[in-house]
Structure formats: C-alpha cells, structure tokens
C-alpha cells in the first residue's frame, strides 16, 4: 500500500501544481517540499519491497518505517497544499476536484500501512499465545465459531478499516485498543474531514 501511496502522492503533487494557476509563496513552499518527499518515499517503498522479496529482515522494518514516515509527511503536505489552493481565486475547478480525490485515496493507502505496522506484530503475539492484547480488536476474534478459530487479520481487513475510517470519520466495528492506533485514526479522520469541509465550503461559495 505504501507503493500505491507514493504513486498517488506524486500524482497529487502534479495535480496540485495544475490546480493553482498562480500559486502564492506559501503554496510554492509546500510544492517544493513535496517535490523532494514524494520521489524519496517512492524510492524507499521500492527498497522496502526489495528487502521483503529478498528476505532481508534486518533492513525490512527500518525501511518500512522510513517509508511510512515519509508518506505521512507527503500526505499532510498535500492536505495543506490543497487547503491553500482553495483560497486562491485562480484555481482550476477540475484539477481541484481531482486533487481532493487523490488526497482522499492517498489517505486510505497510507493508513492501511500504518494500521498494519502498529497492529500486525501484536496480532502475531496473540496468535502465539502470548498474554497481551492487539492494537485493533476485530469482531472476528470475539466470535465463538469454529470457522474463525486461529483467525488473524489480512491486508484486506486493514484496507476495509482504513476505508471505513476515512468514509465515516471514525472506527466502525474494529475497535482501537492502543494509543498509537487511536492517534493514527484521529489524524486520518482529520485529513478526511479537512478535504470534505474545504470542498463543501468552496462549493457553496464561502471561499473565493
């Protein structure tokens, strides 16, 4: 998902550059920051894939963490850039809508990786019989059904969680149990709400 997020980030940066026809100095600063963050995040995500494919476990987690951090920075940079563009009367409406859509999808992709990073290891420890609790409590784990014995969340479960969190502005059935997950959800919801509120405000003519 980080590879997808990196590609989306590059696409968002290009779209934002076409959204504002006469960018202010503030917009230019965020565009410059994104110019460096996006390609580096893409490169590190590819290196992370290489570490996973070659089973280089020593470097896998550090590279994953670096890529996740860069992707978060790039996402927040795009959100701020989008908000600044909305205040500019010279924005291109078509690219404005495209940029908002890309930020929304990028938000989902980045937090798929975030939730996996801060929950997967705990899920593994629980499955191994260790006395601890996971970062996220999925309803499957609480159901007394033979078909769900030994169940552990897969990537699709984190995709579902991330999509629902962005779309409903909060967790649905999966319950966050650890502070890192709760903090991540707050950031994800804040990004999603920012995109929605700013687009709604622009649509009804409160801005510009």
PyMOL commands that set and color helices and strands:
alter all, ss='L'
color gray80, all
select helices_A, chain A and resi 2-19+25-53+57-86+93-127+139-142+146-148+155-168+179-203
alter helices_A, ss='H'
color red, helices_A
select strands_A, chain A and resi 136-137+175-176
alter strands_A, ss='S'
color yellow, strands_A
deselect
rebuild
show_as cartoon
